[in-house]
């Protein structure tokens, strides 16, 4: 869809909406919401437009692109040996050897300010760990992991007891009411 076609469709929708129109009408006394026939037509036009755009909005109307001084990976701790127990059921609670790559951005965040300037930056950093045996990267948020500081640490596995003794897991157990006959095992993904 070209910019001209998009603008024409948006103008068509906009001209049908008056300053005080709303998507939902509301009865003053009961608070019951409804839509009028006119509002229904506007909603159908909007949904049709979104479907044509495959629900993606174009970011072509910005004056300036500002990239914040962020990097996709913060190499803090890069190369540190770790032991890691991924939460996914397919890993069968096994502890693996891993190599910490650093904190990796999980998303790129975009925002457009009132002046039309678009800012792009990396966000939601999380430890990224390469697991050679699996030939894949597992994130800290999808696992239990810890640094290997001495040779003896290699022999220790990350067990349900290890996870159960983490301070915030203990706190969750205290704060979460137990159900009769419920499962008391350590929660994993």
Buried (B, 14 or more C-beta within 10 A) or exposed (E): EEEEEBEEBEEEBEEEEEEEEEEEEEEEEEEEEEBEEEBEEBBEBBEEBEEEEEEEEEEEEBEEEEEEEBEEBBEEBEEBEBBBBBBEEEBEBEBBBBBBBBBBBBEEEEEEEEEEEBBBBBEEBEBBBBBEEBEEEBBBEBBBBBEBEEEEEEEEEBBEEBBEEEEEBEEEEEEEEEEEEEEEEBEBE
